[in-house]
Amino acid sequence: VGPTQGGGWTLEAVGVGVVKGVKREYIEKEMTSAQETEYQKLLESYKLLEQRWQFILYESRFPNAFVHGMLPKRVFVANALLDASQLCANDDELAMVLGHELAHTILDHTGDSLQTAGMVAAVQVALLTALDPTGFLIFLFELIGMSWITRHGVELPTSRCHESEADAMGLQIAAKACFAPEKAIHFFERLYAFEEKHIGKHHASFGHDHPATEERSQAMHGAVAEAQRAFDSSSCSGYMASFSSAAAGHKKTGAFWSRLGF
């Protein structure tokens, strides 16, 4: 089913498949061999994924998908992202995008960003207070752009690191949820072409909260072999058959959800 053919239905169906797949093939299996500290993190992710997730389609000409710490268990996807002629051409690409957003939640990137910002602010205050009790240096640093230094030296690099981590895990999630990784990675090639057509240029990594699209595409091509091994080691053939059957026969019904085990 192509994303444009199903609209919100395809988003919901693929989203359910991704959540169930990563819970079954990733978290449950990892929990069996994890150490105590890692086990607790996986357990928290498992409990989160056990709950009903919502995949919300909203209207926008700008292709985007996101999760937000203030709105848990929700993934928001712009309808422009489901334009098969330019971006998500198949369910495999959509699954990787949704896996990317779930990865942000599993890896607690929101909490990590808040913790990093708090630590940076605390260090700044401690150093400036120790070096300058009068407060003059604080005023001087703000005057010359301390916020710019902090943003470009800490906040944006941290965000780019989070995006790269979410890309890598998102591809693994899609593969373990039985979506083909060799098809999924073409999303970034489409995104690169979209930027060229509609924006007219490609941004560099520095100064942005996401890595350059070309860098992301190269990284995904480098990660596809490992993701393919994850796909091959998953119980995908039987699962995808039942998934397709349930999706075809029970669109948006309680029977569909029960067939998938929700």
N, C-alpha and C positions, 0 to 999 in steps of 0.2 A: 504494500500500500504506500503510494507516494504521499508525502506530507500535504501537498495541495489537494489531493483527492479526499482526504479525511478531515482536514482542518483540525478543530479542537479534539475530535474523536481520535485521530491518529496521535496527537500529542499525548492524550490521556492513556491510550493503549500502550504506546512505546514507553511512557513514563512508568506505568505499572510494571511492565516487563523488566525495565532497568532496575527498579527498586527491589523487586522480587529476586532477580538474578544476582545482584550484588550481595544481597542478604544470604542467599543460599550458597553461592559459589565462592564468595570472597570472605565475608565476615565469619560465617559458620565454620568454614574450613580453617581459617587463620586462628580462630579461638581454640582449636584443639591442640595447637602446638605453641601458643603464645606464652611468654613469661607473664608474671603477675601484673606488672605495670602496663604492659601492652594489652593484656587481657582485659583490664578494666576499661581502657579506651575503646577496645572493640565491643565490649559489652554495652557501653553507652551508645555507640553507633548502632548496635543491633536493636536496642530498645527504641531508638529514634526511628529506625526504619520499620519497626514493627507497627508503628502508628500509620494511619491513613494519610497519604500525601496528596496534595492537590497540585495539578499542573494547569496553570492559568494562562490562557491565551489572551493577549491584549493587543489593541490596534496601535500600530506605529509604523512609520515608513523607515525607521532606523532599526536594522536587525540587531537584536540584543536578547540575552537571557540572563537572569540573575536570581540569586537568593538573598535574603536579608535576615540578619539576626533578630530583628524586631518582629518578623513575620515567619515564624518557624513552620516547617513541614509544607512549605509552598515553593514552587519553582515557577517563575514568571517568564513567559516567552512571547516575544513580539511576533505578530503575524508575518512581518516582513522576513523573518528568519526561515519561515516555512515555504518560501517561494522556491519551488523546485527548479525553476529556470535559472536561478542565480546562486542560491545558497544550499540549503538542505535538500538534496536531490533524492534521498531515500531514507528509510528508517534507521539504517546503520549510522549515517551521519548525524541524524537527530539524536540517536541514543548516545553518541559520544558527547554531544553538547549537553544533554541532560546529565550524563555521567560526570562531566566537568563541574556542573553546578552542585551535584550531590557530593562531589569530592571536597568542595569548599566547606560543606557542612561536616562531613566526616573528619576532616583535618582541622576543624575549628579555626578557620582562617580569620573569622570576625574577632573571636576572642584573642587570637594571636596578635592581630593588628592593634587592638586596644591595649594589650599588655605591652607591646613594643612602644607605642606612643606614650604610655604612662612611664615606662622606664626611661625613655629619652628625656621627657619633661623633668623627671626627678633628678637625673644626672645633671641636666643643665642648671637647675636651681641650686643643687648642692655645690657644683663647681663655681658658679658665679657668686654664690653667697660666701664661699670660702675665700675666693680671690678678691672679692669686691663687696665688703659689707655696706658700702655707701649706696650701692645700686646704680652707680654711674655706668659700669660696664654692661649691665643688663639693658639700660636705655640705649647704649651705643650699639650693642649687638642687634637689638630690635630695629634700630635706625638703619643699619647696613644690610638687614635682611636675614636675620637668624631663622625666621620661619621658612625662607626660601632654601637655606642650607639644610635645615631639618627635613623639609619635604623632598628635596632632590637627593639628599645624602642618605636618608633613612626610609621615609614613608614610601616613596615610589619604588626604590629597589626591593623593599619588602613585598609590596604589592605585585611586582613583576615575578618575584620568586614564588609567591602564592599561585599566580596564574600558571606558571610552568609546572608546578606540582599538580595543580588541578587538571592540566592537560594530560600529564602522564597517567595520573590515576583515572581520569575520565575515560581514557582509551582502554585501560585495563578493566574498568567497570563495564564498559560496553561489550568487551570481549567475553568477560565472565557471565554477562547476561545474554550471551549467545547472539550478539550482533557482530557482523564481519568487520574486523579491524582494517583489513586492506581496502575496504570500501569507505570506511568511516573517515580515514585520514584525508580524503580528497576534499573534505569540507574546507580546510585551510587554503587549498588552492583556489576554491571558489570565492572564499572571503578575500583573498589577495586580488583576484580579478574584479570583485565588487568594489573594493577600495579604489582600484585604478580607474574604473568606469565612472563611479559616482563622486569620488572625492578628488581624483586627479593626482594623488600622490600617496606614498606609503610612509607612515611615521617611523622614525627611529625609536629604539627602545628608550634611550635617555629622555627624560622629561615626560614620560607617559607611564600610566599605571599598568599597562599590558606590554609584553614584549612585542617586537615587530612581528607582523604576521608571517613574513618570510622565515624568520627564525623559528617561529612556532611550527611551521610546516616542515622545516628541515628536522626539527626535534621529533616530530611525530613519525616521519619516515624512518628515523633511526630507531624508534621504539616499536615499530609495527611487528618485527620478528618476535619479540618477547610477548606482545599482546596476542599474536597468532598462536603461540604455545599455550597461553592461558585459555584461548578459545578451544583449542584442540583437546585440552585436558578437562574441559567442562562437559557436563552431560547435555550437550546442546541439541543433538539431533532429536531426541525424544521430547525435550522441552519445547523446542520451536514448533514441532508438529502440534502439540496440545495448545500452545499459545495461538497459532494461526487458526486452529479450529474454533477455539473459544472466541477469538476476536471476530471471526466471520459470522458466527452464529448468534452471538449474544451482545451486540453492540450496545454499550451504555446500560446494561441491565444488571440486576443483582446476580443473575446466573453467571454472567461473565466474571464478576468479581469472585464468586465462590469457586469457579473452575480454576482460577489462578491461586486459590488458597487464601484470599483475604476475607 
